[in-house]
């Protein structure tokens, strides 16, 4: 279900049945001459959209801007280094409004600077404040008993990475390759949005930045395999607990 396509009675039904909300979060950032500047958002959205096709959830509009610290490029190359405080305030307000609808499970699938980068920290801060506001409504000492409205309050709003819920075959198994605009992200975009990739454009840079040196190794089939791997982890997580219609 797409949140912006839903009618009021559909929202109310989804809340009643504890259907989770899923929201992608990325950024607009220079990803070399061969990839779109929305690469991070496109990867996160691709996983969210595929998950929504396989498990019942409410897909909210993505958070497409975030702080980049101008690490890879400048505004003339499409980089938008969003102010982190403004981003936090916007994310907090978005989460407040989704929470006000009554949803009991809210997930943010964040893909930018890894699971512990500045964007993730801002989102976790926003989620933490919304949770704190909610429990303050219950009054002091609410944790002394189990008699409070939300049993999963500490898991109510979760900020997670692309593979946070994926099951790797072993401790030493290969993890999903990411790397800024290199092989990992390039093959994910080649799989999800092949028309947006121009591999020949890499020839414009000489020498290549270190993080682009393996971009030419990107394989679309391998990218598709990793996307599906991540999607299955998210499908399993989102499918827990929803009451059938």
N, C-alpha and C positions, 0 to 999 in steps of 0.2 A: 504494500500500500504506500502510495506517495502522499505525504502529509498535505502538501498544497493542493492535491486533487480530492481530498476527502471532504465529505459533508459533515455537519455537526453530529448527526446521529452515528456516523461511522467512527468519529473520534471517541464519542462516549462509549460505544461498544468495544472499541480497542482498549480503552482504559479499564472497563469492567472486566475484560478477559485477560488483563495483564500482558497485553501485547507489547513487546519492547520497542523503543525508539532507537533508530540507528542514524548516526550523522557522521559524514566524512569531514575531515579537517586537513587542510594542506596549506599551500601558500602560492604566491606568484614570484618566481625566482628564475634567474638565468641558469639554464641547464645546458650550456654549450650551444654551438650554432646548429646542432642537429635535432634538438628536442624542444618541445613547446615550453613556454615559461610557466604553464600551469601543471607541469609534470607531477608534482607531489599531490595536488588535489585530484588530478585525473587518475592516479594510481589508487588513492584511497576511495574515490568514487566508484571505480571499476569493481573493486572488491565488494563495496556496499551494494551496488546495483545487482551484482550477480547473487549475492546472499539473499537479497529481497526476493529474487525470483525463485529461490529454493526453500525459504522458510518464512513464515508469517512474521512480519515486522513492519513498523512505520518508518519510512525513509524520509528524514527531514532534509531540508536544503543544506548543502555543505558550507562549512566555514572556509572560505577561499583565500582570505588574506591572513597573514601572520608575520611576526618579526623574522627577518632573515639575517639581520646584522650586516647586510651587503657583503656577505662572505664571497659570493661567486661573481658578482658583477654590479653594474650600476643601473640607474633608471633608464639611461639611453639604450640599454640592452633588455629592457623589460622588467628589471628587478623592482619589486615593491617591498621596501623594508618598513613594514607596518609597526607603528609605535606599540611596544608591548603592553603598556598600561591601557591604551585605548583598546587593544585586542582583548585584554583581560576583561575590561568593562563590558565590551560587546558580547563576549562569550558568556559572561555571567548573566547578562540580561536575557540572552537567548535561552539559557538553561532555566532561568527563573520562569520564563513564559511557558516553556514546555512542561516544566514541573507543575505550573499552575493549572494546566489542562488535566492533571491528575495521573499522569503516567508514572508507573512504579518501577520501571527499568529503563534507564537511559544510557546509551553507549555512544562514545565518540571514538571513531576509528581515525587515529591521528597518524599522518605520514609526513614528517619533516624533521630533520635533524635527529632522527632516532627516537626511541621511547623516553629519553631523558633530556631532550633538548629544550630550548627556551619556549617553543610553542607548547610542548607537553606540560611544562611547568606552569605556564599561564592557564592552560585548560584545567589542570588539577587544582590550581588555586581557585578558579572560578567554581568548579564543582564543589570544592570544600566549603566555600562560603555559602553556596545554596543549601548544602546539607546542614551547615551550622545554623542558618536562618530557620530551617524547618524544625530542628530539635529545640531551638529556643522557644518556639511556640508551645512546646509541651511543658515548659517550666522546669525549674531545678529538680534534680534527682530523678529524672525520667528513666535513667538506667537501672534503678534499684529493683524494678519489677519488669516483667515481660508485657505489661499492660500498656503498650504504646502502639500507635497506628501502623508503623512500618517495621516489620521484623528484619528487613534487609537494608536498614538505613545506611549502613556503611558500604553496601554494594549498590546503592540506589543509582548513583551516577558514576560510570566507569570510563576512564580515559585509557585506551588500550592501543597497541601497535598492530601492524598488519598481521603478524603471526603470533600474537599474544595467546590465542586459544588453539593454535595448531599443535598437533602431536607429532614430534619427530621420532623416527624409529629407534634412535638410541642417543645416549648423551653425546657421543662423538660424531653424530651424523651431520652432514653439511647443513648449515643454516641458509635461509633465503639470502641470496646475494643482493645487496642494495647498492651502496656506494653512489655518491652524488654524480648523476649523469653518466656514470661509467657503464660497464657491462650490465650490472644488475638492473638499474632503472631503465636503461635503454631497451633491454629485452622485455621488460614489463610494459613499456609504452608501445613497443613494436607489436606486442600481443594484443593490447587493449585498443590502441588507436594507431594502427599502422600508417594511415594517411598523414599523420602529423609528424612523422619522422623523415629526416633527410640525411642519411648517413654520409653522402658525398660532401655535405657542408663541413665535415670535420677537417677537410683539407684546407680550409681557410685559416686554420690556426697552426702556426709553426714557430716554436714547438708547442705541443699539446700540454695543457696543465696535467699534473700528475694524476688527477682524478678522472681524466678522460683517456688515459693511455690504453685502457682495455675496452673502451666503448665498441671498437670494431669487432669484438668477440661476441657481441650480443646476438642471441639466437631467439627468434620469436616463439618457436615451439617450447623452448625451455622457459621462456617468460610465461607462456600460457599454463605450463605445468605448475609453476610457482603460484600464479594467481589462483588456480583451482585449489592448490594446497591450502592457501590462506582462507579462501572462501569456505572450505569444508570445516575449518576450525571455527569460523564465525557462525556458520549454520548450526553447528552443534551447540554452541554457547547460547545463541538466540532462541533456540528451540526449547530450552528448559522452562517449564512452568506455565506456558500459555494455556489458558482454558479454551477448549474447542468452541467453535461458533455454534 
